[in-house]
Each structure stands twice: as C-alpha cells, then as structure tokens.
Amino acid sequence: VMRMEIDFTCPAQWSELSLHYGAFFDVVRGHIAIVHSEIDGQPRGETVLSKLARDVSIPRAEGAAPSRIDGFVAFLTMGVAHILEGVDHLCFVLGLLLIARGWMAATITLSGFTLGHSVTLALGALDLVRVSAPVVETLIAVTILTVGLEALRAQGAAARAVEWAMLCAIAFAAASLAAAGAPVWLVLAAIALILGAGLNGRSAGTWRRPFAFATGFGTIHGLAFAETLREALTPGGGLIWALLGFNLGVELGQLLVAGVAAAAFAVWQARHAASAAAGRYATACLLL
C-alpha cells in the first residue's frame, strides 16, 4: 500500500481539476487507486481509479462534487472487480460450490463468506485489528487448502487419497506460516483445522457446515483488503459508504461467478454425468 498526498494552488479563475493516474496498472494485476479529494479543506468524496478508469474530474462548484452515491457505486464496482480479479477468491468460491449441495445451500454459503469478510474488513479498516500481510496471505492459502480437502471428501475420494492430501497440506501450511513469521499457536491452529477437514467423515449434506466454513474463512479473506481501505481513506472520508459498497460488490461478484460455474456444472452433469463427476473430483485436486 502506498499513500501519496498532493497539494495544488490553482489559478484564481479555475473551474475544474482533472487528474490522470497511470502508475502500476500495467505491472500489478488488480491494482487500484483511491482518490480522496478536498477543496479548501472541505472533503469532496472518494473516487476509485482502475486500469479501465484512470481519470477523475473534480469541479470547483460544491454542488457538482461527487456525491456519496457516486462513491458508493465506485466501491461497489471495486468489490465486484476484487472477486473477478482475485484468483484466491475465485478458488475459494469454487471450493464452496463443491461442498454446498443445491442452489439454496450455495447461496446461503456464499452469503456467509460475505458476512465474515464484512466483519474483519470493517474491524481492519477501523484499525481495530491488525495482522501482518504475509501471515494473512498465507492463511488465505490455508483456507483454500482446507476447502479443497472438504471438496475432495465431498466428491467421494478414497480415504487414503484424502489422508495423503491432508499430510501434504499440513506440511505446506506449517512451512509457509513459519516462513511468514506467524506465531506458533497460529501454526498449530492451522494444522488442527486441516486435520479436522481431512479426518471428518461426515458428508456436507446440509447448508450448515459449508456456511460455517465460509463465514469463518471469510473473516481471514476480509483482512487482506482492510489494509488498503485503512491507508487510503481519511477519517470521516466516507468509510461507511465504502464498506457498504465494497461488501455488496463482493456479494454480487461471487454470486455471478457461482452462477456461471454452477450452470456450467449443471449442463455438464445433464449431458455426461460420469465425466462431470470426474471433473468435480479434478477441480478439488486442482484447488489443493
């Protein structure tokens, strides 16, 4: 995260300030810039710039300033892009679809992810919770490993295959978290979580277990973006609207991805059930 403050002294008769921002878009996937503007010390709201929208105009007339609705829409769009451009979130959503059976269970499960995501995103953005970025990113990988194990079991994988996958996942998670500087208790908790997913023989036949997975792991994913909001938004700078818009965008983005993936699996299942089952099994292995 980089924060940059720029002051301009404009000519007496100026009417509009135009800003073009082009840094990092071509070298960092998913990079965004949050522009908070003030004129004579009066906040004029936030604008989100991305690879597809690199310019912002800030009128001098106060009535023409970006409204809260404009900021809400900007963060809503950013939430959708956050899901569509984030390989980690796409993998997690795909894994949840494999362990949640039926449209209703899948919808409830994905809403649980948004719920957990929203809680820690708000706490992190308000600077009430801080976790180092390397640890958070590694924990996100652990969540995908764990959901991958659940998905593998849900597809009817042999117990021996699940056990070997569990052992590999534990080795990877422990080594990665230790390298990221995570405390010992967190490494042990991650190992216990993976053991629970690998050794649990119950089928995910209802919405409760996938919902619990999604909500709990959503809290970890929410920490990943909280740092950006905390650094980019100033106190009183529309944080509530930013959180509402972003979280709604996350929900819409993942429902879109889930709808497309579920429809594709449904068509595949209807046309060739045997290969569809193999495809779901292969997807769980790919997530791991």
PLY file of the C-alpha trace (Angstrom):
ply
format ascii 1.0
element vertex 288
property float x
property float y
property float z
element edge 287
property int vertex1
property int vertex2
end_header
0.00 0.00 0.00
1.33 3.45 -0.92
-0.19 6.71 0.28
0.59 9.95 -1.54
-0.61 13.44 -0.63
-0.50 16.27 -3.18
-1.42 19.95 -2.66
-2.27 22.23 -5.59
-2.57 26.01 -5.62
-4.84 26.72 -8.56
-5.30 29.95 -10.56
-7.98 32.31 -9.28
-10.46 31.56 -12.09
-10.14 27.78 -12.19
-13.34 25.74 -12.58
-12.30 22.08 -12.71
-9.32 19.97 -11.70
-8.51 16.90 -13.82
-6.30 14.09 -12.59
-4.86 11.29 -14.73
-3.29 8.34 -12.91
-1.46 5.59 -14.79
1.04 4.14 -12.32
1.36 0.37 -11.72
-1.69 -0.71 -13.76
0.48 -2.43 -16.36
2.70 -4.22 -13.86
0.40 -5.07 -10.91
-2.71 -7.15 -11.59
-5.80 -5.77 -9.91
-4.11 -2.53 -8.81
-6.48 0.30 -7.84
-6.08 3.87 -6.63
-8.48 5.53 -4.19
-8.54 9.30 -4.65
-9.78 11.37 -1.72
-10.19 15.00 -2.76
-10.57 18.19 -0.73
-11.03 21.79 -1.84
-10.15 24.46 0.71
-10.19 21.79 3.41
-13.70 20.56 2.51
-13.93 16.83 1.61
-15.30 16.11 -1.86
-15.59 12.32 -1.54
-13.68 9.34 -2.90
-13.16 8.10 -6.43
-11.74 4.68 -7.33
-9.39 4.56 -10.33
-8.51 1.34 -12.12
-6.93 0.14 -15.34
-10.22 0.82 -17.15
-10.90 4.19 -15.49
-7.75 6.27 -15.00
-9.16 9.81 -14.94
-11.15 11.86 -12.46
-12.51 15.41 -12.73
-13.16 17.47 -9.59
-15.35 20.54 -10.21
-14.82 23.69 -8.16
-18.54 24.21 -7.61
-19.52 22.35 -4.45
-22.86 21.22 -5.83
-21.09 19.45 -8.68
-18.82 17.45 -6.40
-19.04 13.65 -6.39
-21.94 12.57 -4.17
-21.97 9.80 -1.60
-23.91 7.72 -4.11
-21.07 8.14 -6.62
-18.60 6.93 -4.00
-20.87 4.02 -3.11
-21.10 2.95 -6.76
-17.33 3.26 -7.16
-16.65 0.95 -4.22
-19.40 -1.44 -5.32
-17.65 -1.75 -8.70
-14.36 -2.26 -6.91
-15.89 -5.08 -4.83
-17.05 -6.89 -7.97
-13.61 -6.44 -9.56
-11.96 -7.67 -6.34
-13.71 -11.02 -6.76
-13.33 -11.32 -10.53
-9.62 -10.44 -10.49
-8.68 -12.34 -7.33
-7.54 -15.88 -8.06
-7.65 -16.69 -4.33
-11.31 -15.66 -4.02
-12.27 -17.45 -7.23
-10.67 -20.66 -5.94
-12.40 -20.32 -2.59
-15.82 -19.71 -4.16
-15.33 -22.69 -6.47
-14.43 -24.88 -3.50
-17.53 -23.76 -1.61
-19.68 -24.75 -4.58
-18.21 -28.24 -4.47
-19.14 -28.76 -0.81
-22.51 -26.94 -0.82
-25.20 -29.03 -2.49
-28.05 -27.24 -4.22
-28.75 -23.64 -5.21
-30.16 -22.61 -1.84
-27.25 -24.09 0.14
-24.75 -22.46 -2.23
-26.40 -19.04 -1.90
-26.51 -19.23 1.90
-22.88 -20.42 1.96
-21.66 -17.55 -0.22
-23.58 -15.07 1.93
-21.74 -16.49 4.95
-18.45 -15.69 3.21
-19.61 -12.09 2.70
-20.68 -11.89 6.35
-17.28 -13.00 7.64
-15.50 -10.87 5.05
-17.50 -7.79 6.12
-16.75 -8.14 9.84
-12.96 -8.22 9.58
-12.90 -5.75 6.70
-14.67 -3.23 8.95
-12.54 -4.03 12.00
-9.35 -3.81 9.97
-10.32 -0.61 8.16
-11.14 0.99 11.54
-7.68 -0.12 12.77
-9.19 -2.34 15.48
-7.48 -5.48 14.13
-4.01 -5.74 12.59
-2.38 -8.86 11.15
0.79 -8.75 9.05
0.22 -9.08 5.30
2.47 -12.17 4.80
0.58 -14.05 7.53
-2.83 -13.07 6.10
-1.89 -14.10 2.57
-0.58 -17.44 3.82
-3.72 -18.02 5.88
-5.80 -17.43 2.74
-3.86 -20.24 1.08
-4.60 -22.42 4.12
-8.34 -21.72 3.76
-8.23 -22.87 0.14
-6.29 -26.00 1.15
-8.89 -26.81 3.78
-11.85 -26.23 1.47
-10.06 -28.33 -1.15
-9.84 -31.21 1.33
-13.54 -30.86 2.15
-14.36 -30.79 -1.55
-12.21 -33.86 -2.19
-14.05 -35.79 0.50
-17.44 -34.50 -0.70
-16.72 -35.94 -4.15
-16.27 -39.40 -2.64
-12.47 -39.60 -2.75
-10.84 -42.67 -1.23
-9.79 -42.29 2.40
-6.14 -42.97 1.54
-6.12 -40.19 -1.09
-7.60 -37.73 1.40
-5.04 -38.73 4.04
-2.10 -38.16 1.68
-3.56 -34.81 0.56
-4.03 -33.85 4.21
-0.42 -34.64 5.08
0.88 -32.62 2.13
-1.42 -29.72 3.07
-0.19 -29.76 6.67
3.46 -29.73 5.58
2.87 -26.85 3.17
0.81 -24.80 5.65
3.22 -25.25 8.54
6.28 -24.38 6.47
4.61 -21.39 4.81
3.21 -19.91 8.03
6.55 -20.35 9.79
8.31 -18.60 6.90
5.76 -15.77 7.06
6.55 -15.21 10.74
3.27 -16.49 12.17
3.26 -17.28 15.91
3.45 -20.92 16.96
-0.16 -21.01 18.19
-1.38 -19.92 14.75
0.65 -22.63 13.01
-0.80 -25.23 15.39
-4.33 -23.88 14.85
-3.91 -24.15 11.07
-2.68 -27.74 11.41
-5.66 -28.60 13.64
-8.03 -27.04 11.12
-6.61 -29.08 8.23
-6.72 -32.24 10.37
-10.37 -31.55 11.15
-11.22 -31.18 7.47
-9.22 -34.24 6.44
-10.38 -36.61 9.16
-14.03 -35.54 9.37
-16.06 -38.27 7.72
-19.42 -36.50 7.74
-20.99 -35.56 4.47
-21.75 -31.90 3.75
-25.37 -32.70 3.01
-26.88 -29.54 4.54
-26.06 -25.86 4.40
-24.75 -25.65 7.99
-21.22 -26.99 7.61
-20.42 -25.13 4.34
-21.92 -21.96 5.87
-19.67 -22.30 8.92
-16.64 -22.83 6.69
-17.47 -19.82 4.54
-18.19 -17.47 7.44
-15.09 -18.44 9.40
-12.75 -18.28 6.45
-14.38 -15.11 5.17
-13.00 -13.36 8.26
-9.48 -14.19 7.05
-10.12 -13.04 3.48
-11.54 -9.76 4.79
-8.24 -8.89 6.47
-6.47 -8.97 3.12
-8.18 -5.83 1.85
-8.66 -3.99 5.13
-5.13 -2.58 5.00
-5.87 -0.83 1.71
-9.03 0.84 3.00
-7.36 1.83 6.26
-4.45 3.51 4.49
-6.43 5.05 1.66
-9.43 6.57 3.42
-9.18 9.56 5.70
-11.22 9.85 8.93
-14.77 10.83 8.04
-14.00 10.22 4.38
-17.00 8.08 3.58
-15.77 4.88 5.25
-19.29 3.56 5.90
-20.32 4.05 2.27
-17.06 2.46 1.15
-17.63 -0.62 3.31
-21.27 -0.99 2.23
-20.48 -0.57 -1.44
-17.45 -2.84 -1.38
-19.16 -5.67 0.50
-22.22 -5.55 -1.73
-19.89 -5.68 -4.73
-18.16 -8.73 -3.26
-21.52 -10.46 -2.82
-22.64 -9.63 -6.37
-19.29 -10.68 -7.83
-19.20 -14.05 -6.13
-22.87 -14.76 -6.94
-22.05 -14.01 -10.58
-19.06 -16.38 -10.55
-21.01 -19.01 -8.65
-23.97 -18.77 -11.02
-21.80 -19.25 -14.11
-19.84 -22.13 -12.54
-22.97 -23.86 -11.20
-24.74 -23.54 -14.54
-21.72 -24.98 -16.34
-21.56 -27.95 -13.95
-25.34 -28.49 -14.29
-25.16 -28.60 -18.09
-22.14 -30.90 -17.91
-23.93 -33.17 -15.43
-27.03 -33.37 -17.65
-25.04 -34.26 -20.75
-22.45 -36.63 -19.32
-22.78 -37.48 -15.63
-19.68 -39.69 -15.44
-17.25 -37.11 -16.81
-18.93 -34.37 -14.74
-18.22 -36.34 -11.57
-14.62 -36.76 -12.68
-14.47 -33.04 -13.43
-15.59 -32.12 -9.91
-13.02 -34.50 -8.45
-10.29 -32.99 -10.66
-11.36 -29.47 -9.62
-10.95 -30.36 -5.94
-7.48 -31.71 -6.68
-6.64 -28.55 -8.62
-7.67 -26.39 -5.66
-5.31 -28.35 -3.42
0 1
1 2
2 3
3 4
4 5
5 6
6 7
7 8
8 9
9 10
10 11
11 12
12 13
13 14
14 15
15 16
16 17
17 18
18 19
19 20
20 21
21 22
22 23
23 24
24 25
25 26
26 27
27 28
28 29
29 30
30 31
31 32
32 33
33 34
34 35
35 36
36 37
37 38
38 39
39 40
40 41
41 42
42 43
43 44
44 45
45 46
46 47
47 48
48 49
49 50
50 51
51 52
52 53
53 54
54 55
55 56
56 57
57 58
58 59
59 60
60 61
61 62
62 63
63 64
64 65
65 66
66 67
67 68
68 69
69 70
70 71
71 72
72 73
73 74
74 75
75 76
76 77
77 78
78 79
79 80
80 81
81 82
82 83
83 84
84 85
85 86
86 87
87 88
88 89
89 90
90 91
91 92
92 93
93 94
94 95
95 96
96 97
97 98
98 99
99 100
100 101
101 102
102 103
103 104
104 105
105 106
106 107
107 108
108 109
109 110
110 111
111 112
112 113
113 114
114 115
115 116
116 117
117 118
118 119
119 120
120 121
121 122
122 123
123 124
124 125
125 126
126 127
127 128
128 129
129 130
130 131
131 132
132 133
133 134
134 135
135 136
136 137
137 138
138 139
139 140
140 141
141 142
142 143
143 144
144 145
145 146
146 147
147 148
148 149
149 150
150 151
151 152
152 153
153 154
154 155
155 156
156 157
157 158
158 159
159 160
160 161
161 162
162 163
163 164
164 165
165 166
166 167
167 168
168 169
169 170
170 171
171 172
172 173
173 174
174 175
175 176
176 177
177 178
178 179
179 180
180 181
181 182
182 183
183 184
184 185
185 186
186 187
187 188
188 189
189 190
190 191
191 192
192 193
193 194
194 195
195 196
196 197
197 198
198 199
199 200
200 201
201 202
202 203
203 204
204 205
205 206
206 207
207 208
208 209
209 210
210 211
211 212
212 213
213 214
214 215
215 216
216 217
217 218
218 219
219 220
220 221
221 222
222 223
223 224
224 225
225 226
226 227
227 228
228 229
229 230
230 231
231 232
232 233
233 234
234 235
235 236
236 237
237 238
238 239
239 240
240 241
241 242
242 243
243 244
244 245
245 246
246 247
247 248
248 249
249 250
250 251
251 252
252 253
253 254
254 255
255 256
256 257
257 258
258 259
259 260
260 261
261 262
262 263
263 264
264 265
265 266
266 267
267 268
268 269
269 270
270 271
271 272
272 273
273 274
274 275
275 276
276 277
277 278
278 279
279 280
280 281
281 282
282 283
283 284
284 285
285 286
286 287
